[in-house]
Amino acid sequence: MSQYKSKNQTVLYNLIFPLWVFPFIPKRIPLAVAIKFVIYAAIVWMYLKKHKKLNNPKIYCFRAFGSEKTTLSKIDNRVVLRYSFKAAIFGYFADFLGGVIMVGLLETAPFDKYIDTHLVWSNLISGIVHIFIVISVGLLIYLYHRRMGSGLNLDPTEAHGLGLVMGILTAPWFFFIPTAWLY
């Protein structure tokens, strides 16, 4: 009985207390999305400001004399906030997907012995799995922002740059924080 209780406590301890689980607690979801929104808005705003795409006046393009004019959309703070809100929702979904994969691997028979969230770098398999999940989620975030950057009228290299910056800076790096550091 004592051995069974100890085993259950260990499993629950490893599933409840890793830092990467906190944003997925239902009461904390609005806070997690709000934090992501602020971070994403700051990064996107700085990226667009650096590339001189923010608050430019409207540009009118004329194809030929007498043809209709086309207007390129203006990127202002409202556009950045809308973009950042959608990106925060998607970023939360991507992090949640990474968390689901992590929990799934923790519950899968061959991996449950090797994946350790208490000491992430305790063995090679645990470290590789954590790295794989962070890179996969970062790649998903990169692909999203590269595709959405073209919706902001960024050229392909700027959209690639935005996706790369967002994928690297907003990947779930907190998956690497071992619970041993928390106490």
C-alpha positions as CSV (number, residue, x, y, z in Angstrom):
1,M,0.0,0.0,0.0
2,S,2.7,2.4,0.9
3,Q,4.6,1.6,-2.2
4,Y,1.5,2.2,-4.4
5,K,0.8,5.5,-2.7
6,S,4.4,6.6,-3.2
7,K,4.3,5.7,-6.9
8,N,1.0,7.7,-7.4
9,Q,2.5,10.7,-5.6
10,T,5.5,10.7,-7.9
11,V,3.4,10.5,-11.0
12,L,1.1,13.3,-9.8
13,Y,4.1,15.3,-8.7
14,N,5.7,15.1,-12.1
15,L,2.5,16.0,-13.9
16,I,1.2,18.9,-11.7
17,F,4.3,20.8,-10.7
18,P,6.4,21.4,-13.8
19,L,6.4,25.1,-14.7
20,W,5.2,24.4,-18.2
21,V,1.9,23.1,-16.8
22,F,0.9,26.4,-15.0
23,P,-0.4,28.2,-18.1
24,F,-2.8,25.3,-18.8
25,I,-4.6,25.5,-15.5
26,P,-8.1,26.8,-16.5
27,K,-8.0,29.8,-14.1
28,R,-4.6,30.9,-15.5
29,I,-5.5,30.7,-19.2
30,P,-6.6,34.4,-19.5
31,L,-3.4,35.5,-17.7
32,A,-1.3,33.3,-20.0
33,V,-2.9,34.7,-23.1
34,A,-2.6,38.3,-21.8
35,I,1.1,37.8,-21.1
36,K,1.6,36.3,-24.6
37,F,-0.4,39.2,-26.1
38,V,1.9,41.8,-24.5
39,I,5.0,40.0,-25.5
40,Y,3.8,39.4,-29.1
41,A,2.7,43.0,-29.5
42,A,6.0,44.3,-28.3
43,I,8.0,42.0,-30.6
44,V,5.9,42.7,-33.7
45,W,5.8,46.4,-33.0
46,M,9.6,46.6,-32.7
47,Y,10.1,44.4,-35.8
48,L,7.8,46.6,-37.9
49,K,9.3,49.7,-36.5
50,K,12.8,48.5,-37.3
51,H,11.8,47.7,-40.9
52,K,10.0,51.1,-41.3
53,K,6.7,49.4,-41.9
54,L,4.8,51.0,-39.0
55,N,2.7,54.1,-39.3
56,N,3.8,54.9,-42.9
57,P,1.4,57.0,-44.8
58,K,-0.9,55.4,-47.3
59,I,0.8,54.7,-50.6
60,Y,-1.1,55.1,-53.8
61,C,0.0,53.1,-56.7
62,F,-1.0,54.1,-60.2
63,R,-0.7,51.5,-63.0
64,A,-1.2,53.8,-65.9
65,F,-2.7,57.2,-66.6
66,G,-6.5,57.0,-66.0
67,S,-6.5,53.6,-64.4
68,E,-7.8,53.1,-60.9
69,K,-5.6,53.5,-58.0
70,T,-4.9,50.8,-55.5
71,T,-4.1,51.5,-51.9
72,L,-1.7,49.4,-49.8
73,S,-3.0,48.9,-46.3
74,K,-1.6,51.1,-43.6
75,I,0.1,49.3,-40.7
76,D,-0.7,51.2,-37.5
77,N,-1.0,50.3,-33.9
78,R,-4.5,48.9,-34.3
79,V,-3.3,46.5,-36.9
80,V,-0.4,45.4,-34.7
81,L,-2.8,44.9,-31.7
82,R,-5.2,42.8,-33.9
83,Y,-2.3,40.8,-35.3
84,S,-0.8,40.3,-31.8
85,F,-4.2,39.1,-30.3
86,K,-4.6,36.5,-33.0
87,A,-0.9,35.5,-32.6
88,A,-1.3,35.2,-28.8
89,I,-4.3,32.8,-29.3
90,F,-2.3,30.8,-31.8
91,G,0.8,30.9,-29.6
92,Y,-1.2,29.6,-26.6
93,F,-2.6,26.8,-28.8
94,A,0.9,25.9,-30.0
95,D,2.2,25.8,-26.4
96,F,-0.8,23.8,-25.4
97,L,-0.1,21.3,-28.2
98,G,3.5,21.0,-26.9
99,G,2.2,20.4,-23.4
100,V,-0.2,17.7,-24.6
101,I,2.6,16.0,-26.5
102,M,4.8,16.2,-23.3
103,V,2.1,14.7,-21.1
104,G,1.3,12.1,-23.7
105,L,5.0,11.1,-23.7
106,L,5.1,11.1,-19.9
107,E,2.2,8.6,-20.0
108,T,3.6,6.4,-22.8
109,A,5.2,3.2,-21.6
110,P,8.6,3.3,-23.1
111,F,9.1,7.0,-22.4
112,D,7.7,7.3,-18.9
113,K,10.9,5.9,-17.4
114,Y,13.2,8.3,-19.2
115,I,11.5,11.6,-19.5
116,D,12.1,13.6,-16.3
117,T,10.5,17.0,-15.7
118,H,12.1,17.3,-12.3
119,L,15.6,17.4,-13.8
120,V,15.2,18.0,-17.5
121,W,18.8,17.2,-18.3
122,S,19.0,14.1,-16.1
123,N,19.4,11.8,-19.1
124,L,19.9,12.0,-22.8
125,I,16.4,10.9,-23.8
126,S,14.7,13.5,-21.5
127,G,16.9,16.3,-22.9
128,I,16.3,15.3,-26.5
129,V,12.5,15.0,-26.0
130,H,12.4,18.5,-24.4
131,I,14.5,20.0,-27.2
132,F,12.4,18.3,-29.9
133,I,9.2,19.6,-28.4
134,V,10.5,23.2,-28.1
135,I,11.9,23.2,-31.6
136,S,8.6,21.7,-33.0
137,V,6.5,24.4,-31.3
138,G,8.9,27.1,-32.4
139,L,8.7,25.8,-36.0
140,L,4.9,25.9,-35.8
141,I,5.0,29.5,-34.5
142,Y,7.5,30.4,-37.3
143,L,5.2,29.0,-40.0
144,Y,2.2,30.8,-38.6
145,H,4.0,34.2,-38.5
146,R,5.6,33.8,-41.9
147,R,2.2,33.1,-43.4
148,M,0.5,35.9,-41.5
149,G,3.3,38.3,-42.3
150,S,2.3,38.3,-45.9
151,G,-1.1,39.5,-44.8
152,L,0.6,42.6,-43.4
153,N,1.9,43.3,-46.9
154,L,5.4,42.3,-45.9
155,D,7.6,41.1,-48.7
156,P,8.6,37.4,-48.5
157,T,12.0,38.1,-46.9
158,E,10.4,40.4,-44.2
159,A,7.7,37.8,-43.6
160,H,10.4,35.2,-43.2
161,G,12.2,37.4,-40.8
162,L,9.1,38.1,-38.7
163,G,8.4,34.4,-38.6
164,L,12.0,33.6,-37.6
165,V,12.1,36.3,-34.9
166,M,8.7,35.2,-33.4
167,G,9.6,31.5,-33.7
168,I,12.9,31.9,-31.8
169,L,11.8,34.4,-29.2
170,T,8.4,32.9,-28.4
171,A,9.2,29.2,-28.5
172,P,8.2,27.6,-25.2
173,W,11.6,27.9,-23.5
174,F,10.0,27.4,-20.1
175,F,9.8,23.7,-21.0
176,F,13.5,23.6,-20.1
177,I,13.1,24.9,-16.6
178,P,13.4,21.9,-14.3
179,T,11.1,21.7,-11.3
180,A,14.2,21.2,-9.1
181,W,14.8,25.0,-9.5
182,L,11.5,25.9,-8.0
183,Y,12.3,24.8,-4.4
